[in-house]
Amino acid sequence: METSENDKITPEEAVEILKKRGLEVTIEQAKLILDFLCKLADITIAQYIVKPP
């Protein structure tokens, strides 16, 4: 699945979003969170697209 860079949330944006919700994270932590969420989304989508035999 391809997305353009404009569709992605940057780590800096994630820090600001989380800060508004009362959770303070570093840029590095935000990068890890975003990487995890992308992997989780890919796995979830794959489960719906790929049907077991």
PDB file of N, CA, C, O and CB in Angstrom:
ATOM      1  N   MET A   1       0.840  -1.176   0.000  1.00  0.00           N
ATOM      2  CA  MET A   1       0.000   0.000   0.000  1.00  0.00           C
ATOM      3  C   MET A   1       0.880   1.232   0.000  1.00  0.00           C
ATOM      4  O   MET A   1       1.717   1.410   0.885  1.00  0.00           O
ATOM      5  CB  MET A   1      -0.953   0.002   1.206  1.00  0.00           C
ATOM      6  N   GLU A   2       0.688   2.078  -0.993  1.00  0.00           N
ATOM      7  CA  GLU A   2       1.508   3.265  -1.091  1.00  0.00           C
ATOM      8  C   GLU A   2       0.734   4.489  -0.635  1.00  0.00           C
ATOM      9  O   GLU A   2      -0.446   4.648  -0.949  1.00  0.00           O
ATOM     10  CB  GLU A   2       2.006   3.452  -2.513  1.00  0.00           C
ATOM     11  N   THR A   3       1.406   5.345   0.104  1.00  0.00           N
ATOM     12  CA  THR A   3       0.823   6.617   0.506  1.00  0.00           C
ATOM     13  C   THR A   3       1.835   7.699   0.210  1.00  0.00           C
ATOM     14  O   THR A   3       3.041   7.452   0.192  1.00  0.00           O
ATOM     15  CB  THR A   3       0.418   6.618   2.012  1.00  0.00           C
ATOM     16  N   SER A   4       1.341   8.887  -0.021  1.00  0.00           N
ATOM     17  CA  SER A   4       2.257   9.991  -0.239  1.00  0.00           C
ATOM     18  C   SER A   4       2.700  10.534   1.111  1.00  0.00           C
ATOM     19  O   SER A   4       2.061  10.289   2.134  1.00  0.00           O
ATOM     20  CB  SER A   4       1.600  11.102  -1.099  1.00  0.00           C
ATOM     21  N   GLU A   5       3.785  11.262   1.100  1.00  0.00           N
ATOM     22  CA  GLU A   5       4.302  11.821   2.348  1.00  0.00           C
ATOM     23  C   GLU A   5       3.299  12.788   2.969  1.00  0.00           C
ATOM     24  O   GLU A   5       3.312  12.989   4.184  1.00  0.00           O
ATOM     25  CB  GLU A   5       5.639  12.531   2.103  1.00  0.00           C
ATOM     26  N   ASN A   6       2.435  13.388   2.161  1.00  0.00           N
ATOM     27  CA  ASN A   6       1.444  14.327   2.688  1.00  0.00           C
ATOM     28  C   ASN A   6       0.374  13.631   3.514  1.00  0.00           C
ATOM     29  O   ASN A   6      -0.311  14.277   4.307  1.00  0.00           O
ATOM     30  CB  ASN A   6       0.794  15.088   1.554  1.00  0.00           C
ATOM     31  N   ASP A   7       0.219  12.314   3.340  1.00  0.00           N
ATOM     32  CA  ASP A   7      -0.804  11.563   4.062  1.00  0.00           C
ATOM     33  C   ASP A   7      -0.330  11.090   5.423  1.00  0.00           C
ATOM     34  O   ASP A   7      -1.131  10.597   6.218  1.00  0.00           O
ATOM     35  CB  ASP A   7      -1.243  10.381   3.247  1.00  0.00           C
ATOM     36  N   LYS A   8       0.936  11.229   5.701  1.00  0.00           N
ATOM     37  CA  LYS A   8       1.497  10.685   6.935  1.00  0.00           C
ATOM     38  C   LYS A   8       1.589  11.755   8.017  1.00  0.00           C
ATOM     39  O   LYS A   8       1.816  12.932   7.737  1.00  0.00           O
ATOM     40  CB  LYS A   8       2.879  10.084   6.671  1.00  0.00           C
ATOM     41  N   ILE A   9       1.408  11.320   9.251  1.00  0.00           N
ATOM     42  CA  ILE A   9       1.592  12.201  10.391  1.00  0.00           C
ATOM     43  C   ILE A   9       3.073  12.183  10.747  1.00  0.00           C
ATOM     44  O   ILE A   9       3.664  11.111  10.877  1.00  0.00           O
ATOM     45  CB  ILE A   9       0.701  11.766  11.608  1.00  0.00           C
ATOM     46  N   THR A  10       3.665  13.336  10.903  1.00  0.00           N
ATOM     47  CA  THR A  10       5.073  13.407  11.281  1.00  0.00           C
ATOM     48  C   THR A  10       5.206  13.164  12.780  1.00  0.00           C
ATOM     49  O   THR A  10       4.243  13.332  13.528  1.00  0.00           O
ATOM     50  CB  THR A  10       5.685  14.780  10.890  1.00  0.00           C
ATOM     51  N   PRO A  11       6.395  12.768  13.216  1.00  0.00           N
ATOM     52  CA  PRO A  11       6.604  12.594  14.652  1.00  0.00           C
ATOM     53  C   PRO A  11       6.323  13.883  15.438  1.00  0.00           C
ATOM     54  O   PRO A  11       5.812  13.843  16.557  1.00  0.00           O
ATOM     55  CB  PRO A  11       8.033  12.128  14.915  1.00  0.00           C
ATOM     56  N   GLU A  12       6.661  15.004  14.839  1.00  0.00           N
ATOM     57  CA  GLU A  12       6.414  16.284  15.498  1.00  0.00           C
ATOM     58  C   GLU A  12       4.910  16.529  15.680  1.00  0.00           C
ATOM     59  O   GLU A  12       4.473  17.014  16.724  1.00  0.00           O
ATOM     60  CB  GLU A  12       7.045  17.429  14.689  1.00  0.00           C
ATOM     61  N   GLU A  13       4.132  16.190  14.654  1.00  0.00           N
ATOM     62  CA  GLU A  13       2.671  16.331  14.759  1.00  0.00           C
ATOM     63  C   GLU A  13       2.116  15.375  15.808  1.00  0.00           C
ATOM     64  O   GLU A  13       1.210  15.730  16.562  1.00  0.00           O
ATOM     65  CB  GLU A  13       1.996  16.070  13.390  1.00  0.00           C
ATOM     66  N   ALA A  14       2.659  14.167  15.852  1.00  0.00           N
ATOM     67  CA  ALA A  14       2.207  13.181  16.837  1.00  0.00           C
ATOM     68  C   ALA A  14       2.484  13.672  18.256  1.00  0.00           C
ATOM     69  O   ALA A  14       1.651  13.504  19.147  1.00  0.00           O
ATOM     70  CB  ALA A  14       2.897  11.823  16.600  1.00  0.00           C
ATOM     71  N   VAL A  15       3.650  14.276  18.467  1.00  0.00           N
ATOM     72  CA  VAL A  15       3.986  14.818  19.787  1.00  0.00           C
ATOM     73  C   VAL A  15       2.959  15.872  20.187  1.00  0.00           C
ATOM     74  O   VAL A  15       2.488  15.882  21.325  1.00  0.00           O
ATOM     75  CB  VAL A  15       5.417  15.425  19.789  1.00  0.00           C
ATOM     76  N   GLU A  16       2.612  16.752  19.261  1.00  0.00           N
ATOM     77  CA  GLU A  16       1.642  17.811  19.567  1.00  0.00           C
ATOM     78  C   GLU A  16       0.245  17.243  19.837  1.00  0.00           C
ATOM     79  O   GLU A  16      -0.441  17.681  20.761  1.00  0.00           O
ATOM     80  CB  GLU A  16       1.579  18.815  18.411  1.00  0.00           C
ATOM     81  N   ILE A  17      -0.165  16.278  19.036  1.00  0.00           N
ATOM     82  CA  ILE A  17      -1.482  15.651  19.224  1.00  0.00           C
ATOM     83  C   ILE A  17      -1.552  14.977  20.588  1.00  0.00           C
ATOM     84  O   ILE A  17      -2.524  15.148  21.323  1.00  0.00           O
ATOM     85  CB  ILE A  17      -1.769  14.622  18.103  1.00  0.00           C
ATOM     86  N   LEU A  18      -0.523  14.216  20.918  1.00  0.00           N
ATOM     87  CA  LEU A  18      -0.504  13.513  22.201  1.00  0.00           C
ATOM     88  C   LEU A  18      -0.410  14.485  23.376  1.00  0.00           C
ATOM     89  O   LEU A  18      -1.002  14.255  24.431  1.00  0.00           O
ATOM     90  CB  LEU A  18       0.663  12.530  22.245  1.00  0.00           C
ATOM     91  N   LYS A  19       0.334  15.566  23.184  1.00  0.00           N
ATOM     92  CA  LYS A  19       0.468  16.572  24.240  1.00  0.00           C
ATOM     93  C   LYS A  19      -0.887  17.196  24.564  1.00  0.00           C
ATOM     94  O   LYS A  19      -1.196  17.446  25.729  1.00  0.00           O
ATOM     95  CB  LYS A  19       1.470  17.665  23.821  1.00  0.00           C
ATOM     96  N   LYS A  20      -1.698  17.447  23.529  1.00  0.00           N
ATOM     97  CA  LYS A  20      -3.039  18.005  23.729  1.00  0.00           C
ATOM     98  C   LYS A  20      -3.917  17.053  24.533  1.00  0.00           C
ATOM     99  O   LYS A  20      -4.849  17.482  25.214  1.00  0.00           O
ATOM    100  CB  LYS A  20      -3.699  18.310  22.378  1.00  0.00           C
ATOM    101  N   ARG A  21      -3.614  15.763  24.450  1.00  0.00           N
ATOM    102  CA  ARG A  21      -4.381  14.736  25.169  1.00  0.00           C
ATOM    103  C   ARG A  21      -3.775  14.414  26.537  1.00  0.00           C
ATOM    104  O   ARG A  21      -4.243  13.516  27.237  1.00  0.00           O
ATOM    105  CB  ARG A  21      -4.461  13.462  24.332  1.00  0.00           C
ATOM    106  N   GLY A  22      -2.719  15.164  26.911  1.00  0.00           N
ATOM    107  CA  GLY A  22      -2.131  14.989  28.232  1.00  0.00           C
ATOM    108  C   GLY A  22      -1.017  13.973  28.319  1.00  0.00           C
ATOM    109  O   GLY A  22      -0.640  13.561  29.416  1.00  0.00           O
ATOM    110  N   LEU A  23      -0.474  13.556  27.164  1.00  0.00           N
ATOM    111  CA  LEU A  23       0.598  12.557  27.160  1.00  0.00           C
ATOM    112  C   LEU A  23       1.836  13.169  26.516  1.00  0.00           C
ATOM    113  O   LEU A  23       1.823  13.517  25.335  1.00  0.00           O
ATOM    114  CB  LEU A  23       0.161  11.260  26.404  1.00  0.00           C
ATOM    115  N   GLU A  24       2.893  13.297  27.289  1.00  0.00           N
ATOM    116  CA  GLU A  24       4.122  13.881  26.755  1.00  0.00           C
ATOM    117  C   GLU A  24       5.084  12.781  26.336  1.00  0.00           C
ATOM    118  O   GLU A  24       5.443  11.910  27.129  1.00  0.00           O
ATOM    119  CB  GLU A  24       4.785  14.807  27.794  1.00  0.00           C
ATOM    120  N   VAL A  25       5.494  12.840  25.072  1.00  0.00           N
ATOM    121  CA  VAL A  25       6.453  11.879  24.526  1.00  0.00           C
ATOM    122  C   VAL A  25       7.541  12.639  23.778  1.00  0.00           C
ATOM    123  O   VAL A  25       7.345  13.780  23.360  1.00  0.00           O
ATOM    124  CB  VAL A  25       5.749  10.851  23.586  1.00  0.00           C
ATOM    125  N   THR A  26       8.685  11.993  23.616  1.00  0.00           N
ATOM    126  CA  THR A  26       9.777  12.587  22.851  1.00  0.00           C
ATOM    127  C   THR A  26       9.557  12.302  21.365  1.00  0.00           C
ATOM    128  O   THR A  26       8.697  11.503  20.994  1.00  0.00           O
ATOM    129  CB  THR A  26      11.159  12.035  23.325  1.00  0.00           C
ATOM    130  N   ILE A  27      10.335  12.957  20.537  1.00  0.00           N
ATOM    131  CA  ILE A  27      10.278  12.711  19.089  1.00  0.00           C
ATOM    132  C   ILE A  27      10.610  11.252  18.794  1.00  0.00           C
ATOM    133  O   ILE A  27       9.957  10.623  17.961  1.00  0.00           O
ATOM    134  CB  ILE A  27      11.254  13.650  18.329  1.00  0.00           C
ATOM    135  N   GLU A  28      11.623  10.710  19.472  1.00  0.00           N
ATOM    136  CA  GLU A  28      12.004   9.305  19.260  1.00  0.00           C
ATOM    137  C   GLU A  28      10.862   8.368  19.644  1.00  0.00           C
ATOM    138  O   GLU A  28      10.583   7.406  18.928  1.00  0.00           O
ATOM    139  CB  GLU A  28      13.267   8.959  20.075  1.00  0.00           C
ATOM    140  N   GLN A  29      10.213   8.638  20.750  1.00  0.00           N
ATOM    141  CA  GLN A  29       9.081   7.811  21.173  1.00  0.00           C
ATOM    142  C   GLN A  29       7.942   7.921  20.156  1.00  0.00           C
ATOM    143  O   GLN A  29       7.286   6.928  19.838  1.00  0.00           O
ATOM    144  CB  GLN A  29       8.591   8.233  22.584  1.00  0.00           C
ATOM    145  N   ALA A  30       7.715   9.128  19.654  1.00  0.00           N
ATOM    146  CA  ALA A  30       6.664   9.327  18.656  1.00  0.00           C
ATOM    147  C   ALA A  30       6.971   8.536  17.384  1.00  0.00           C
ATOM    148  O   ALA A  30       6.065   7.973  16.768  1.00  0.00           O
ATOM    149  CB  ALA A  30       6.510  10.825  18.328  1.00  0.00           C
ATOM    150  N   LYS A  31       8.243   8.494  16.991  1.00  0.00           N
ATOM    151  CA  LYS A  31       8.636   7.709  15.813  1.00  0.00           C
ATOM    152  C   LYS A  31       8.321   6.231  16.026  1.00  0.00           C
ATOM    153  O   LYS A  31       7.797   5.565  15.133  1.00  0.00           O
ATOM    154  CB  LYS A  31      10.141   7.895  15.512  1.00  0.00           C
ATOM    155  N   LEU A  32       8.645   5.728  17.210  1.00  0.00           N
ATOM    156  CA  LEU A  32       8.369   4.320  17.520  1.00  0.00           C
ATOM    157  C   LEU A  32       6.863   4.041  17.529  1.00  0.00           C
ATOM    158  O   LEU A  32       6.414   3.015  17.018  1.00  0.00           O
ATOM    159  CB  LEU A  32       8.984   3.941  18.882  1.00  0.00           C
ATOM    160  N   ILE A  33       6.103   4.943  18.102  1.00  0.00           N
ATOM    161  CA  ILE A  33       4.640   4.783  18.143  1.00  0.00           C
ATOM    162  C   ILE A  33       4.075   4.754  16.734  1.00  0.00           C
ATOM    163  O   ILE A  33       3.250   3.898  16.415  1.00  0.00           O
ATOM    164  CB  ILE A  33       3.982   5.924  18.956  1.00  0.00           C
ATOM    165  N   LEU A  34       4.512   5.683  15.884  1.00  0.00           N
ATOM    166  CA  LEU A  34       4.008   5.741  14.509  1.00  0.00           C
ATOM    167  C   LEU A  34       4.414   4.505  13.712  1.00  0.00           C
ATOM    168  O   LEU A  34       3.619   3.988  12.927  1.00  0.00           O
ATOM    169  CB  LEU A  34       4.518   7.001  13.810  1.00  0.00           C
ATOM    170  N   ASP A  35       5.639   4.028  13.905  1.00  0.00           N
ATOM    171  CA  ASP A  35       6.082   2.795  13.230  1.00  0.00           C
ATOM    172  C   ASP A  35       5.212   1.613  13.644  1.00  0.00           C
ATOM    173  O   ASP A  35       4.792   0.813  12.807  1.00  0.00           O
ATOM    174  CB  ASP A  35       7.569   2.498  13.553  1.00  0.00           C
ATOM    175  N   PHE A  36       4.947   1.513  14.943  1.00  0.00           N
ATOM    176  CA  PHE A  36       4.104   0.433  15.448  1.00  0.00           C
ATOM    177  C   PHE A  36       2.696   0.508  14.864  1.00  0.00           C
ATOM    178  O   PHE A  36       2.139  -0.508  14.447  1.00  0.00           O
ATOM    179  CB  PHE A  36       4.041   0.481  16.975  1.00  0.00           C
ATOM    180  N   LEU A  37       2.129   1.698  14.834  1.00  0.00           N
ATOM    181  CA  LEU A  37       0.770   1.854  14.304  1.00  0.00           C
ATOM    182  C   LEU A  37       0.698   1.514  12.817  1.00  0.00           C
ATOM    183  O   LEU A  37      -0.290   0.945  12.353  1.00  0.00           O
ATOM    184  CB  LEU A  37       0.278   3.282  14.530  1.00  0.00           C
ATOM    185  N   CYS A  38       1.750   1.863  12.070  1.00  0.00           N
ATOM    186  CA  CYS A  38       1.781   1.510  10.641  1.00  0.00           C
ATOM    187  C   CYS A  38       1.843  -0.004  10.456  1.00  0.00           C
ATOM    188  O   CYS A  38       1.154  -0.553   9.597  1.00  0.00           O
ATOM    189  CB  CYS A  38       2.987   2.176   9.943  1.00  0.00           C
ATOM    190  N   LYS A  39       2.659  -0.674  11.252  1.00  0.00           N
ATOM    191  CA  LYS A  39       2.753  -2.139  11.173  1.00  0.00           C
ATOM    192  C   LYS A  39       1.428  -2.789  11.570  1.00  0.00           C
ATOM    193  O   LYS A  39       0.982  -3.744  10.934  1.00  0.00           O
ATOM    194  CB  LYS A  39       3.891  -2.658  12.079  1.00  0.00           C
ATOM    195  N   LEU A  40       0.812  -2.272  12.614  1.00  0.00           N
ATOM    196  CA  LEU A  40      -0.474  -2.793  13.059  1.00  0.00           C
ATOM    197  C   LEU A  40      -1.540  -2.608  11.980  1.00  0.00           C
ATOM    198  O   LEU A  40      -2.345  -3.508  11.740  1.00  0.00           O
ATOM    199  CB  LEU A  40      -0.908  -2.104  14.358  1.00  0.00           C
ATOM    200  N   ALA A  41      -1.544  -1.457  11.339  1.00  0.00           N
ATOM    201  CA  ALA A  41      -2.498  -1.204  10.259  1.00  0.00           C
ATOM    202  C   ALA A  41      -2.260  -2.154   9.085  1.00  0.00           C
ATOM    203  O   ALA A  41      -3.212  -2.691   8.519  1.00  0.00           O
ATOM    204  CB  ALA A  41      -2.396   0.256   9.787  1.00  0.00           C
ATOM    205  N   ASP A  42      -0.992  -2.362   8.718  1.00  0.00           N
ATOM    206  CA  ASP A  42      -0.663  -3.278   7.622  1.00  0.00           C
ATOM    207  C   ASP A  42      -1.132  -4.702   7.932  1.00  0.00           C
ATOM    208  O   ASP A  42      -1.682  -5.379   7.063  1.00  0.00           O
ATOM    209  CB  ASP A  42       0.852  -3.268   7.354  1.00  0.00           C
ATOM    210  N   ILE A  43      -0.915  -5.151   9.158  1.00  0.00           N
ATOM    211  CA  ILE A  43      -1.338  -6.497   9.560  1.00  0.00           C
ATOM    212  C   ILE A  43      -2.857  -6.612   9.506  1.00  0.00           C
ATOM    213  O   ILE A  43      -3.394  -7.600   9.005  1.00  0.00           O
ATOM    214  CB  ILE A  43      -0.827  -6.830  10.981  1.00  0.00           C
ATOM    215  N   THR A  44      -3.536  -5.610  10.018  1.00  0.00           N
ATOM    216  CA  THR A  44      -5.001  -5.624  10.037  1.00  0.00           C
ATOM    217  C   THR A  44      -5.562  -5.652   8.621  1.00  0.00           C
ATOM    218  O   THR A  44      -6.480  -6.418   8.330  1.00  0.00           O
ATOM    219  CB  THR A  44      -5.542  -4.402  10.794  1.00  0.00           C
ATOM    220  N   ILE A  45      -5.021  -4.832   7.752  1.00  0.00           N
ATOM    221  CA  ILE A  45      -5.485  -4.799   6.361  1.00  0.00           C
ATOM    222  C   ILE A  45      -5.206  -6.122   5.672  1.00  0.00           C
ATOM    223  O   ILE A  45      -6.049  -6.628   4.932  1.00  0.00           O
ATOM    224  CB  ILE A  45      -4.814  -3.652   5.592  1.00  0.00           C
ATOM    225  N   ALA A  46      -4.028  -6.685   5.909  1.00  0.00           N
ATOM    226  CA  ALA A  46      -3.663  -7.953   5.288  1.00  0.00           C
ATOM    227  C   ALA A  46      -4.622  -9.058   5.704  1.00  0.00           C
ATOM    228  O   ALA A  46      -4.935  -9.935   4.898  1.00  0.00           O
ATOM    229  CB  ALA A  46      -2.228  -8.335   5.655  1.00  0.00           C
ATOM    230  N   GLN A  47      -5.091  -9.034   6.935  1.00  0.00           N
ATOM    231  CA  GLN A  47      -6.017 -10.050   7.410  1.00  0.00           C
ATOM    232  C   GLN A  47      -7.367  -9.985   6.676  1.00  0.00           C
ATOM    233  O   GLN A  47      -8.020 -11.010   6.483  1.00  0.00           O
ATOM    234  CB  GLN A  47      -6.230  -9.892   8.911  1.00  0.00           C
ATOM    235  N   TYR A  48      -7.765  -8.812   6.283  1.00  0.00           N
ATOM    236  CA  TYR A  48      -9.028  -8.664   5.574  1.00  0.00           C
ATOM    237  C   TYR A  48      -8.884  -8.949   4.080  1.00  0.00           C
ATOM    238  O   TYR A  48      -9.836  -9.386   3.434  1.00  0.00           O
ATOM    239  CB  TYR A  48      -9.576  -7.266   5.782  1.00  0.00           C
ATOM    240  N   ILE A  49      -7.690  -8.699   3.532  1.00  0.00           N
ATOM    241  CA  ILE A  49      -7.480  -8.911   2.105  1.00  0.00           C
ATOM    242  C   ILE A  49      -7.127 -10.353   1.791  1.00  0.00           C
ATOM    243  O   ILE A  49      -7.661 -10.935   0.847  1.00  0.00           O
ATOM    244  CB  ILE A  49      -6.392  -7.995   1.597  1.00  0.00           C
ATOM    245  N   VAL A  50      -6.232 -10.930   2.576  1.00  0.00           N
ATOM    246  CA  VAL A  50      -5.772 -12.298   2.353  1.00  0.00           C
ATOM    247  C   VAL A  50      -6.686 -13.256   3.115  1.00  0.00           C
ATOM    248  O   VAL A  50      -6.778 -13.202   4.341  1.00  0.00           O
ATOM    249  CB  VAL A  50      -4.287 -12.472   2.800  1.00  0.00           C
ATOM    250  N   LYS A  51      -7.343 -14.113   2.384  1.00  0.00           N
ATOM    251  CA  LYS A  51      -8.236 -15.083   3.015  1.00  0.00           C
ATOM    252  C   LYS A  51      -7.497 -16.398   3.204  1.00  0.00           C
ATOM    253  O   LYS A  51      -6.812 -16.860   2.292  1.00  0.00           O
ATOM    254  CB  LYS A  51      -9.520 -15.292   2.170  1.00  0.00           C
ATOM    255  N   PRO A  52      -7.628 -17.002   4.371  1.00  0.00           N
ATOM    256  CA  PRO A  52      -6.949 -18.279   4.600  1.00  0.00           C
ATOM    257  C   PRO A  52      -7.539 -19.376   3.701  1.00  0.00           C
ATOM    258  O   PRO A  52      -8.708 -19.310   3.322  1.00  0.00           O
ATOM    259  CB  PRO A  52      -7.060 -18.689   6.087  1.00  0.00           C
ATOM    260  N   PRO A  53      -6.720 -20.385   3.363  1.00  0.00           N
ATOM    261  CA  PRO A  53      -7.199 -21.448   2.464  1.00  0.00           C
ATOM    262  C   PRO A  53      -8.266 -22.319   3.094  1.00  0.00           C
ATOM    263  O   PRO A  53      -8.760 -23.249   2.457  1.00  0.00           O
ATOM    264  CB  PRO A  53      -6.047 -22.317   2.030  1.00  0.00           C
TER     265      PRO A  53
END
